[in-house]
C-alpha cells in the first residue's frame, strides 16, 4: 500500500532531477527508508548499550565462551 505525501523541495533540485530523468518518488522513498533504518539501529544500540558493554567486558576478561572450538 502506498500513501500520498507532500514534500517541499527546492525548485532547482526538482528541475535538475526531472531533466536527468530521475524518479523522485523512488529516490525519496529509498532515502527515507535508509534514514529510518539508521535511526532504528541507533535507537537499538542506545537501548542495548549497557548490555553490549557488559558482554564486551566479559569477553575481554574471560574470552569467548566456545573459543576452544574455533577453527580459525
TIKELUM-309110 format. One record per residue: x, y, z of N, C-alpha, C in turn; residue number from 0. Coordinates in steps of 0.1 Angstrom, whole numbers. Layout:
N
<r><n_xx>X</n_xx><n_yy>Y</n_yy><n_zz>Z</n_zz><ca_xx>X</ca_xx><ca_yy>Y</ca_yy><ca_zz>Z</ca_zz><c_xx>X</c_xx><c_yy>Y</c_yy><c_zz>Z</c_zz><pos>NUM</pos></r>
...
This chain:
72
<r><n_xx>8</n_xx><n_yy>-12</n_yy><n_zz>0</n_zz><ca_xx>0</ca_xx><ca_yy>0</ca_yy><ca_zz>0</ca_zz><c_xx>9</c_xx><c_yy>12</c_yy><c_zz>0</c_zz><pos>0</pos></r>
<r><n_xx>5</n_xx><n_yy>22</n_yy><n_zz>-8</n_zz><ca_xx>13</ca_xx><ca_yy>34</ca_yy><ca_zz>-9</ca_zz><c_xx>5</c_xx><c_yy>46</c_yy><c_zz>-3</c_zz><pos>1</pos></r>
<r><n_xx>12</n_xx><n_yy>55</n_yy><n_zz>3</n_zz><ca_xx>5</ca_xx><ca_yy>67</ca_yy><ca_zz>8</ca_zz><c_xx>10</c_xx><c_yy>80</c_yy><c_zz>0</c_zz><pos>2</pos></r>
<r><n_xx>1</n_xx><n_yy>89</n_yy><n_zz>-2</n_zz><ca_xx>4</ca_xx><ca_yy>102</ca_yy><ca_zz>-8</ca_zz><c_xx>9</c_xx><c_yy>111</c_yy><c_zz>3</c_zz><pos>3</pos></r>
<r><n_xx>20</n_xx><n_yy>118</n_yy><n_zz>0</n_zz><ca_xx>25</ca_xx><ca_yy>128</ca_yy><ca_zz>10</ca_zz><c_xx>29</c_xx><c_yy>140</c_yy><c_zz>2</c_zz><pos>4</pos></r>
<r><n_xx>30</n_xx><n_yy>151</n_yy><n_zz>9</n_zz><ca_xx>35</ca_xx><ca_yy>163</ca_yy><ca_zz>3</ca_zz><c_xx>49</c_xx><c_yy>166</c_yy><c_zz>8</c_zz><pos>5</pos></r>
<r><n_xx>58</n_xx><n_yy>169</n_yy><n_zz>-2</n_zz><ca_xx>72</ca_xx><ca_yy>173</ca_yy><ca_zz>2</ca_zz><c_xx>75</c_xx><c_yy>187</c_yy><c_zz>-4</c_zz><pos>6</pos></r>
<r><n_xx>82</n_xx><n_yy>195</n_yy><n_zz>3</n_zz><ca_xx>87</ca_xx><ca_yy>207</ca_yy><ca_zz>-3</ca_zz><c_xx>102</c_xx><c_yy>205</c_yy><c_zz>-7</c_zz><pos>7</pos></r>
<r><n_xx>105</n_xx><n_yy>207</n_yy><n_zz>-19</n_zz><ca_xx>119</ca_xx><ca_yy>205</ca_yy><ca_zz>-24</ca_zz><c_xx>122</c_xx><c_yy>217</c_yy><c_zz>-33</c_zz><pos>8</pos></r>
<r><n_xx>135</n_xx><n_yy>222</n_yy><n_zz>-31</n_zz><ca_xx>140</ca_xx><ca_yy>233</ca_yy><ca_zz>-38</ca_zz><c_xx>137</c_xx><c_yy>231</c_yy><c_zz>-53</c_zz><pos>9</pos></r>
<r><n_xx>132</n_xx><n_yy>241</n_yy><n_zz>-59</n_zz><ca_xx>128</ca_xx><ca_yy>241</ca_yy><ca_zz>-74</ca_zz><c_xx>140</c_xx><c_yy>237</c_yy><c_zz>-83</c_zz><pos>10</pos></r>
<r><n_xx>151</n_xx><n_yy>242</n_yy><n_zz>-80</n_zz><ca_xx>163</ca_xx><ca_yy>239</ca_yy><ca_zz>-88</ca_zz><c_xx>166</c_xx><c_yy>224</c_yy><c_zz>-88</c_zz><pos>11</pos></r>
<r><n_xx>165</n_xx><n_yy>218</n_yy><n_zz>-76</n_zz><ca_xx>167</ca_xx><ca_yy>204</ca_yy><ca_zz>-75</ca_zz><c_xx>157</c_xx><c_yy>196</c_yy><c_zz>-82</c_zz><pos>12</pos></r>
<r><n_xx>144</n_xx><n_yy>200</n_yy><n_zz>-82</n_zz><ca_xx>133</ca_xx><ca_yy>194</ca_yy><ca_zz>-89</ca_zz><c_xx>136</c_xx><c_yy>195</c_yy><c_zz>-104</c_zz><pos>13</pos></r>
<r><n_xx>140</n_xx><n_yy>206</n_yy><n_zz>-109</n_zz><ca_xx>143</ca_xx><ca_yy>208</ca_yy><ca_zz>-123</ca_zz><c_xx>154</c_xx><c_yy>199</c_yy><c_zz>-128</c_zz><pos>14</pos></r>
<r><n_xx>165</n_xx><n_yy>199</n_yy><n_zz>-120</n_zz><ca_xx>176</ca_xx><ca_yy>191</ca_yy><ca_zz>-123</ca_zz><c_xx>173</c_xx><c_yy>176</c_yy><c_zz>-123</c_zz><pos>15</pos></r>
<r><n_xx>165</n_xx><n_yy>171</n_yy><n_zz>-113</n_zz><ca_xx>161</ca_xx><ca_yy>157</ca_yy><ca_zz>-113</ca_zz><c_xx>152</c_xx><c_yy>154</c_yy><c_zz>-125</c_zz><pos>16</pos></r>
<r><n_xx>143</n_xx><n_yy>162</n_yy><n_zz>-128</n_zz><ca_xx>134</ca_xx><ca_yy>160</ca_yy><ca_zz>-140</ca_zz><c_xx>142</c_xx><c_yy>159</c_yy><c_zz>-153</c_zz><pos>17</pos></r>
<r><n_xx>152</n_xx><n_yy>168</n_yy><n_zz>-154</n_zz><ca_xx>160</ca_xx><ca_yy>168</ca_yy><ca_zz>-167</ca_zz><c_xx>169</c_xx><c_yy>156</c_yy><c_zz>-167</c_zz><pos>18</pos></r>
<r><n_xx>172</n_xx><n_yy>150</n_yy><n_zz>-156</n_zz><ca_xx>180</ca_xx><ca_yy>138</ca_yy><ca_zz>-155</ca_zz><c_xx>172</c_xx><c_yy>125</c_yy><c_zz>-156</c_zz><pos>19</pos></r>
<r><n_xx>159</n_xx><n_yy>127</n_yy><n_zz>-156</n_zz><ca_xx>150</ca_xx><ca_yy>115</ca_yy><ca_zz>-157</ca_zz><c_xx>150</c_xx><c_yy>107</c_yy><c_zz>-144</c_zz><pos>20</pos></r>
<r><n_xx>152</n_xx><n_yy>114</n_yy><n_zz>-133</n_zz><ca_xx>152</ca_xx><ca_yy>107</ca_yy><ca_zz>-120</ca_zz><c_xx>138</c_xx><c_yy>106</c_yy><c_zz>-115</c_zz><pos>21</pos></r>
<r><n_xx>134</n_xx><n_yy>94</n_yy><n_zz>-110</n_zz><ca_xx>121</ca_xx><ca_yy>92</ca_yy><ca_zz>-104</ca_zz><c_xx>122</c_xx><c_yy>97</c_yy><c_zz>-89</c_zz><pos>22</pos></r>
<r><n_xx>117</n_xx><n_yy>109</n_yy><n_zz>-87</n_zz><ca_xx>119</ca_xx><ca_yy>115</ca_yy><ca_zz>-74</ca_zz><c_xx>112</c_xx><c_yy>107</c_yy><c_zz>-63</c_zz><pos>23</pos></r>
<r><n_xx>100</n_xx><n_yy>102</n_yy><n_zz>-66</n_zz><ca_xx>93</ca_xx><ca_yy>94</ca_yy><ca_zz>-56</ca_zz><c_xx>101</c_xx><c_yy>82</c_yy><c_zz>-51</c_zz><pos>24</pos></r>
<r><n_xx>107</n_xx><n_yy>75</n_yy><n_zz>-61</n_zz><ca_xx>115</ca_xx><ca_yy>63</ca_yy><ca_zz>-57</ca_zz><c_xx>127</c_xx><c_yy>67</c_yy><c_zz>-49</c_zz><pos>25</pos></r>
<r><n_xx>134</n_xx><n_yy>78</n_yy><n_zz>-54</n_zz><ca_xx>146</ca_xx><ca_yy>82</ca_yy><ca_zz>-47</ca_zz><c_xx>143</c_xx><c_yy>87</c_yy><c_zz>-32</c_zz><pos>26</pos></r>
<r><n_xx>132</n_xx><n_yy>94</n_yy><n_zz>-31</n_zz><ca_xx>128</ca_xx><ca_yy>99</ca_yy><ca_zz>-18</ca_zz><c_xx>124</c_xx><c_yy>87</c_yy><c_zz>-9</c_zz><pos>27</pos></r>
<r><n_xx>117</n_xx><n_yy>77</n_yy><n_zz>-14</n_zz><ca_xx>113</ca_xx><ca_yy>66</ca_yy><ca_zz>-7</ca_zz><c_xx>125</c_xx><c_yy>58</c_yy><c_zz>-2</c_zz><pos>28</pos></r>
<r><n_xx>135</n_xx><n_yy>56</n_yy><n_zz>-11</n_zz><ca_xx>147</ca_xx><ca_yy>49</ca_yy><ca_zz>-7</ca_zz><c_xx>155</c_xx><c_yy>56</c_yy><c_zz>4</c_zz><pos>29</pos></r>
<r><n_xx>156</n_xx><n_yy>69</n_yy><n_zz>2</n_zz><ca_xx>163</ca_xx><ca_yy>78</ca_yy><ca_zz>12</ca_zz><c_xx>156</c_xx><c_yy>78</c_yy><c_zz>25</c_zz><pos>30</pos></r>
<r><n_xx>143</n_xx><n_yy>79</n_yy><n_zz>25</n_zz><ca_xx>136</ca_xx><ca_yy>79</ca_yy><ca_zz>38</ca_zz><c_xx>137</c_xx><c_yy>65</c_yy><c_zz>45</c_zz><pos>31</pos></r>
<r><n_xx>136</n_xx><n_yy>55</n_yy><n_zz>37</n_zz><ca_xx>137</ca_xx><ca_yy>41</ca_yy><ca_zz>43</ca_zz><c_xx>151</c_xx><c_yy>39</c_yy><c_zz>49</c_zz><pos>32</pos></r>
<r><n_xx>162</n_xx><n_yy>44</n_yy><n_zz>42</n_zz><ca_xx>175</ca_xx><ca_yy>43</ca_yy><ca_zz>47</ca_zz><c_xx>177</c_xx><c_yy>51</c_yy><c_zz>60</c_zz><pos>33</pos></r>
<r><n_xx>171</n_xx><n_yy>63</n_yy><n_zz>60</n_zz><ca_xx>172</ca_xx><ca_yy>72</ca_yy><ca_zz>72</ca_zz><c_xx>164</c_xx><c_yy>65</c_yy><c_zz>84</c_zz><pos>34</pos></r>
<r><n_xx>153</n_xx><n_yy>59</n_yy><n_zz>81</n_zz><ca_xx>145</ca_xx><ca_yy>53</ca_yy><ca_zz>92</ca_zz><c_xx>153</c_xx><c_yy>41</c_yy><c_zz>97</c_zz><pos>35</pos></r>
<r><n_xx>160</n_xx><n_yy>33</n_yy><n_zz>89</n_zz><ca_xx>168</ca_xx><ca_yy>22</ca_yy><ca_zz>93</ca_zz><c_xx>179</c_xx><c_yy>26</c_yy><c_zz>102</c_zz><pos>36</pos></r>
<r><n_xx>186</n_xx><n_yy>37</n_yy><n_zz>98</n_zz><ca_xx>197</ca_xx><ca_yy>42</ca_yy><ca_zz>106</ca_zz><c_xx>192</c_xx><c_yy>47</c_yy><c_zz>120</c_zz><pos>37</pos></r>
<r><n_xx>181</n_xx><n_yy>53</n_yy><n_zz>120</n_zz><ca_xx>175</ca_xx><ca_yy>58</ca_yy><ca_zz>133</ca_zz><c_xx>171</c_xx><c_yy>46</c_yy><c_zz>141</c_zz><pos>38</pos></r>
<r><n_xx>165</n_xx><n_yy>36</n_yy><n_zz>135</n_zz><ca_xx>161</ca_xx><ca_yy>24</ca_yy><ca_zz>143</ca_zz><c_xx>173</c_xx><c_yy>17</c_yy><c_zz>148</c_zz><pos>39</pos></r>
<r><n_xx>184</n_xx><n_yy>16</n_yy><n_zz>141</n_zz><ca_xx>196</ca_xx><ca_yy>10</ca_yy><ca_zz>146</ca_zz><c_xx>202</c_xx><c_yy>18</c_yy><c_zz>157</c_zz><pos>40</pos></r>
<r><n_xx>202</n_xx><n_yy>31</n_yy><n_zz>155</n_zz><ca_xx>208</ca_xx><ca_yy>40</ca_yy><ca_zz>165</ca_zz><c_xx>201</c_xx><c_yy>38</c_yy><c_zz>178</c_zz><pos>41</pos></r>
<r><n_xx>187</n_xx><n_yy>38</n_yy><n_zz>178</n_zz><ca_xx>179</ca_xx><ca_yy>36</ca_yy><ca_zz>190</ca_zz><c_xx>182</c_xx><c_yy>23</c_yy><c_zz>196</c_zz><pos>42</pos></r>
<r><n_xx>183</n_xx><n_yy>12</n_yy><n_zz>188</n_zz><ca_xx>185</ca_xx><ca_yy>-1</ca_yy><ca_zz>193</ca_zz><c_xx>199</c_xx><c_yy>-2</c_yy><c_zz>201</c_zz><pos>43</pos></r>
<r><n_xx>209</n_xx><n_yy>4</n_yy><n_zz>194</n_zz><ca_xx>222</ca_xx><ca_yy>5</ca_yy><ca_zz>201</ca_zz><c_xx>222</c_xx><c_yy>12</c_yy><c_zz>214</c_zz><pos>44</pos></r>
<r><n_xx>214</n_xx><n_yy>23</n_yy><n_zz>214</n_zz><ca_xx>213</ca_xx><ca_yy>31</ca_yy><ca_zz>226</ca_zz><c_xx>206</c_xx><c_yy>23</c_yy><c_zz>237</c_zz><pos>45</pos></r>
<r><n_xx>195</n_xx><n_yy>17</n_yy><n_zz>233</n_zz><ca_xx>187</ca_xx><ca_yy>9</ca_yy><ca_zz>243</ca_zz><c_xx>195</c_xx><c_yy>-3</c_yy><c_zz>249</c_zz><pos>46</pos></r>
<r><n_xx>204</n_xx><n_yy>-8</n_yy><n_zz>241</n_zz><ca_xx>211</ca_xx><ca_yy>-20</ca_yy><ca_zz>245</ca_zz><c_xx>226</c_xx><c_yy>-18</c_yy><c_zz>248</c_zz><pos>47</pos></r>
<r><n_xx>229</n_xx><n_yy>-5</n_yy><n_zz>249</n_zz><ca_xx>243</ca_xx><ca_yy>-1</ca_yy><ca_zz>251</ca_zz><c_xx>249</c_xx><c_yy>-8</c_yy><c_zz>263</c_zz><pos>48</pos></r>
<r><n_xx>242</n_xx><n_yy>-7</n_yy><n_zz>274</n_zz><ca_xx>247</ca_xx><ca_yy>-13</ca_yy><ca_zz>287</ca_zz><c_xx>250</c_xx><c_yy>-28</c_yy><c_zz>285</c_zz><pos>49</pos></r>
<r><n_xx>240</n_xx><n_yy>-35</n_yy><n_zz>279</n_zz><ca_xx>242</ca_xx><ca_yy>-50</ca_yy><ca_zz>278</ca_zz><c_xx>254</c_xx><c_yy>-53</c_yy><c_zz>268</c_zz><pos>50</pos></r>
<r><n_xx>255</n_xx><n_yy>-45</n_yy><n_zz>258</n_zz><ca_xx>267</ca_xx><ca_yy>-47</ca_yy><ca_zz>249</ca_zz><c_xx>280</c_xx><c_yy>-44</c_yy><c_zz>255</c_zz><pos>51</pos></r>
<r><n_xx>280</n_xx><n_yy>-34</n_yy><n_zz>263</n_zz><ca_xx>293</ca_xx><ca_yy>-31</ca_yy><ca_zz>271</ca_zz><c_xx>296</c_xx><c_yy>-42</c_yy><c_zz>281</c_zz><pos>52</pos></r>
<r><n_xx>286</n_xx><n_yy>-47</n_yy><n_zz>288</n_zz><ca_xx>288</ca_xx><ca_yy>-58</ca_yy><ca_zz>297</ca_zz><c_xx>293</c_xx><c_yy>-70</c_yy><c_zz>290</c_zz><pos>53</pos></r>
<r><n_xx>287</n_xx><n_yy>-73</n_yy><n_zz>279</n_zz><ca_xx>292</ca_xx><ca_yy>-85</ca_yy><ca_zz>271</ca_zz><c_xx>306</c_xx><c_yy>-83</c_yy><c_zz>267</c_zz><pos>54</pos></r>
<r><n_xx>309</n_xx><n_yy>-72</n_yy><n_zz>261</n_zz><ca_xx>323</ca_xx><ca_yy>-69</ca_yy><ca_zz>256</ca_zz><c_xx>333</c_xx><c_yy>-70</c_yy><c_zz>268</c_zz><pos>55</pos></r>
<r><n_xx>329</n_xx><n_yy>-65</n_yy><n_zz>280</n_zz><ca_xx>338</ca_xx><ca_yy>-65</ca_yy><ca_zz>291</ca_zz><c_xx>340</c_xx><c_yy>-80</c_yy><c_zz>296</c_zz><pos>56</pos></r>
<r><n_xx>329</n_xx><n_yy>-88</n_yy><n_zz>295</n_zz><ca_xx>331</ca_xx><ca_yy>-102</ca_yy><ca_zz>299</ca_zz><c_xx>340</c_xx><c_yy>-109</c_yy><c_zz>289</c_zz><pos>57</pos></r>
<r><n_xx>339</n_xx><n_yy>-107</n_yy><n_zz>276</n_zz><ca_xx>347</ca_xx><ca_yy>-113</ca_yy><ca_zz>266</ca_zz><c_xx>362</c_xx><c_yy>-109</c_yy><c_zz>268</c_zz><pos>58</pos></r>
<r><n_xx>364</n_xx><n_yy>-96</n_yy><n_zz>271</n_zz><ca_xx>377</ca_xx><ca_yy>-91</ca_yy><ca_zz>274</ca_zz><c_xx>384</c_xx><c_yy>-98</c_yy><c_zz>286</c_zz><pos>59</pos></r>
<r><n_xx>376</n_xx><n_yy>-100</n_yy><n_zz>296</n_zz><ca_xx>381</ca_xx><ca_yy>-106</ca_yy><ca_zz>308</ca_zz><c_xx>382</c_xx><c_yy>-122</c_yy><c_zz>307</c_zz><pos>60</pos></r>
<r><n_xx>373</n_xx><n_yy>-128</n_yy><n_zz>301</n_zz><ca_xx>372</ca_xx><ca_yy>-143</ca_yy><ca_zz>301</ca_zz><c_xx>374</c_xx><c_yy>-149</c_yy><c_zz>288</c_zz><pos>61</pos></r>
<r><n_xx>374</n_xx><n_yy>-142</n_yy><n_zz>277</n_zz><ca_xx>375</ca_xx><ca_yy>-148</ca_yy><ca_zz>264</ca_zz><c_xx>361</c_xx><c_yy>-152</c_yy><c_zz>259</c_zz><pos>62</pos></r>
<r><n_xx>360</n_xx><n_yy>-157</n_yy><n_zz>247</n_zz><ca_xx>348</ca_xx><ca_yy>-162</ca_yy><ca_zz>241</ca_zz><c_xx>344</c_xx><c_yy>-175</c_yy><c_zz>248</c_zz><pos>63</pos></r>
<r><n_xx>330</n_xx><n_yy>-177</n_yy><n_zz>249</n_zz><ca_xx>326</ca_xx><ca_yy>-189</ca_yy><ca_zz>256</ca_zz><c_xx>330</c_xx><c_yy>-202</c_yy><c_zz>250</c_zz><pos>64</pos></r>
<r><n_xx>330</n_xx><n_yy>-203</n_yy><n_zz>237</n_zz><ca_xx>333</ca_xx><ca_yy>-215</ca_yy><ca_zz>230</ca_zz><c_xx>346</c_xx><c_yy>-214</c_yy><c_zz>222</c_zz><pos>65</pos></r>
<r><n_xx>355</n_xx><n_yy>-206</n_yy><n_zz>227</n_zz><ca_xx>367</ca_xx><ca_yy>-203</ca_yy><ca_zz>219</ca_zz><c_xx>375</c_xx><c_yy>-215</c_yy><c_zz>216</c_zz><pos>66</pos></r>
<r><n_xx>375</n_xx><n_yy>-225</n_yy><n_zz>225</n_zz><ca_xx>383</ca_xx><ca_yy>-237</ca_yy><ca_zz>223</ca_zz><c_xx>379</c_xx><c_yy>-245</c_yy><c_zz>211</c_zz><pos>67</pos></r>
<r><n_xx>366</n_xx><n_yy>-242</n_yy><n_zz>206</n_zz><ca_xx>361</ca_xx><ca_yy>-250</ca_yy><ca_zz>194</ca_zz><c_xx>363</c_xx><c_yy>-242</c_yy><c_zz>181</c_zz><pos>68</pos></r>
<r><n_xx>368</n_xx><n_yy>-230</n_yy><n_zz>182</n_zz><ca_xx>370</ca_xx><ca_yy>-222</ca_yy><ca_zz>169</ca_zz><c_xx>380</c_xx><c_yy>-229</c_yy><c_zz>160</c_zz><pos>69</pos></r>
<r><n_xx>377</n_xx><n_yy>-229</n_yy><n_zz>147</n_zz><ca_xx>386</ca_xx><ca_yy>-235</ca_yy><ca_zz>137</ca_zz><c_xx>395</c_xx><c_yy>-224</c_yy><c_zz>130</c_zz><pos>70</pos></r>
<r><n_xx>393</n_xx><n_yy>-211</n_yy><n_zz>134</n_zz><ca_xx>401</ca_xx><ca_yy>-201</ca_yy><ca_zz>128</ca_zz><c_xx>408</c_xx><c_yy>-192</c_yy><c_zz>138</c_zz><pos>71</pos></r>
